[in-house]
């Protein structure tokens, strides 16, 4: 099983419509299992939210600037994708802690001092499963108390993303290797 990653140099505004099948490929990224990361603002209105809890709470998402990561998988179901989402968020948490950030993971989100750093969702399309994770690069004018990567000491979002996906790739490939190396019983 393979996994590829591309960082898109051109900023893109995330409004929720990017969480769709083949977005990584059609945005200049990868074909097949993989992810694209990019910088840009974020405003997801209710009609584009896929989290029914957010819709029920009338809670649109907004950030002036984020590091966005969109994953796509073609050979796993939604539950497995949710597990990968949690693995990804755990790796972000580990990496931030290595940089001295006082962060905690709560499910699929990351907090520091009760301020939210991330948004994250996993869903399914007609042909694949998808994950979107966004990490605040600005905490100004957000609808909930937030914290940003720069406030946690991360000033180079691309370098952070590259290191994160290097670690994620190692875990992803390692899990597949672990699956393929065992004899059946």
Secondary structure, DSSP 8 states (H G I E B T S, - for coil): ---EEEE-SS---B-STTSSTTHHHHTTS-SSSEEEEEEEEEEE-GGG---HHHHHTT--EEEEEEEEEEEEESSS-HHHHHHHHHHHHHHHHHHHHHTT--EEEETTEEEETTEE-EEEEEEE-SS-EEEEEEEES--TT-SS-B--TGGGT---HHHHHHHHHHHHHHHHHHHHHHHHS----
